[in-house]
Amino acid sequence: MIKNRIKEYRAKHDMKQSELANLVGVRRETIGNLEKGRYNPSLVLAWNIAKVFNVTIEDIFTIEE
């Protein structure tokens, strides 16, 4: 399972789900589903999210077995 820290990074940047969604080209619901662990991102989406926050993919996404 892939865990993520999207919500934490959004809070640090005072960013709404809809704002992040617009920046990475997805719907707000996609960001919500990612945060709740209902959806695993494509590599491109993970890359774009990390780029928005100027961090590595590994800073936001981790694999938990």
Short mmCIF file of the C-alpha atoms (twelve columns), coordinates in Angstrom:
data_MODEL
# 
_entry.id   MODEL 
# 
loop_
_atom_site.group_PDB 
_atom_site.id 
_atom_site.type_symbol 
_atom_site.label_atom_id 
_atom_site.label_alt_id 
_atom_site.label_comp_id 
_atom_site.label_asym_id 
_atom_site.label_seq_id 
_atom_site.Cartn_x 
_atom_site.Cartn_y 
_atom_site.Cartn_z 
_atom_site.pdbx_PDB_model_num 
ATOM 1  C CA . MET A 1  0.000   0.000  0.000   1 
ATOM 2  C CA . ILE A 2  1.197   3.486  -0.815  1 
ATOM 3  C CA . LYS A 3  0.992   6.008  2.000   1 
ATOM 4  C CA . ASN A 4  1.231   9.718  1.350   1 
ATOM 5  C CA . ARG A 5  1.705   13.057 3.074   1 
ATOM 6  C CA . ILE A 6  -0.225  15.190 0.579   1 
ATOM 7  C CA . LYS A 7  -2.565  16.626 3.200   1 
ATOM 8  C CA . GLU A 8  0.371   17.559 5.422   1 
ATOM 9  C CA . TYR A 9  2.173   19.335 2.569   1 
ATOM 10 C CA . ARG A 10 -1.014  21.110 1.520   1 
ATOM 11 C CA . ALA A 11 -1.445  22.387 5.086   1 
ATOM 12 C CA . LYS A 12 2.170   23.635 5.179   1 
ATOM 13 C CA . HIS A 13 1.511   25.608 1.997   1 
ATOM 14 C CA . ASP A 14 -2.009  26.718 2.990   1 
ATOM 15 C CA . MET A 15 -3.353  25.058 -0.151  1 
ATOM 16 C CA . LYS A 16 -6.816  23.648 -0.833  1 
ATOM 17 C CA . GLN A 17 -7.390  20.346 -2.611  1 
ATOM 18 C CA . SER A 18 -8.839  22.223 -5.573  1 
ATOM 19 C CA . GLU A 19 -5.733  24.419 -5.878  1 
ATOM 20 C CA . LEU A 20 -3.409  21.418 -5.922  1 
ATOM 21 C CA . ALA A 21 -5.696  19.647 -8.377  1 
ATOM 22 C CA . ASN A 22 -5.540  22.612 -10.759 1 
ATOM 23 C CA . LEU A 23 -1.748  22.752 -10.538 1 
ATOM 24 C CA . VAL A 24 -1.316  19.066 -11.408 1 
ATOM 25 C CA . GLY A 25 -4.192  18.751 -13.890 1 
ATOM 26 C CA . VAL A 26 -6.625  16.468 -12.075 1 
ATOM 27 C CA . ARG A 27 -10.030 16.845 -10.421 1 
ATOM 28 C CA . ARG A 28 -10.298 17.822 -6.757  1 
ATOM 29 C CA . GLU A 29 -11.870 14.437 -6.041  1 
ATOM 30 C CA . THR A 30 -8.700  12.736 -7.244  1 
ATOM 31 C CA . ILE A 31 -6.642  14.606 -4.658  1 
ATOM 32 C CA . GLY A 32 -9.170  13.676 -1.954  1 
ATOM 33 C CA . ASN A 33 -9.045  10.021 -2.977  1 
ATOM 34 C CA . LEU A 34 -5.250  10.070 -2.955  1 
ATOM 35 C CA . GLU A 35 -5.199  11.554 0.537   1 
ATOM 36 C CA . LYS A 36 -7.605  8.892  1.808   1 
ATOM 37 C CA . GLY A 37 -5.589  6.076  0.251   1 
ATOM 38 C CA . ARG A 38 -8.360  5.063  -2.129  1 
ATOM 39 C CA . TYR A 39 -6.239  5.664  -5.199  1 
ATOM 40 C CA . ASN A 40 -2.586  5.162  -6.085  1 
ATOM 41 C CA . PRO A 41 -1.117  7.864  -8.305  1 
ATOM 42 C CA . SER A 42 0.548   7.301  -11.626 1 
ATOM 43 C CA . LEU A 43 4.242   8.026  -11.661 1 
ATOM 44 C CA . VAL A 44 3.596   11.216 -13.625 1 
ATOM 45 C CA . LEU A 45 1.009   12.434 -11.102 1 
ATOM 46 C CA . ALA A 46 3.295   11.614 -8.152  1 
ATOM 47 C CA . TRP A 47 6.123   13.487 -9.901  1 
ATOM 48 C CA . ASN A 48 3.907   16.527 -10.550 1 
ATOM 49 C CA . ILE A 49 2.644   16.644 -6.956  1 
ATOM 50 C CA . ALA A 50 6.207   16.468 -5.626  1 
ATOM 51 C CA . LYS A 51 7.260   19.205 -8.052  1 
ATOM 52 C CA . VAL A 52 4.512   21.539 -6.764  1 
ATOM 53 C CA . PHE A 53 5.940   21.255 -3.240  1 
ATOM 54 C CA . ASN A 54 9.570   21.260 -4.435  1 
ATOM 55 C CA . VAL A 55 10.343  17.920 -2.763  1 
ATOM 56 C CA . THR A 56 11.150  14.410 -3.954  1 
ATOM 57 C CA . ILE A 57 8.479   11.822 -4.654  1 
ATOM 58 C CA . GLU A 58 9.821   9.839  -1.682  1 
ATOM 59 C CA . ASP A 59 9.167   12.797 0.626   1 
ATOM 60 C CA . ILE A 60 5.447   12.541 -0.118  1 
ATOM 61 C CA . PHE A 61 4.872   8.890  -1.062  1 
ATOM 62 C CA . THR A 62 6.090   5.801  0.786   1 
ATOM 63 C CA . ILE A 63 5.330   2.124  0.368   1 
ATOM 64 C CA . GLU A 64 4.057   0.319  3.427   1 
ATOM 65 C CA . GLU A 65 3.937   -3.449 3.339   1 
# 
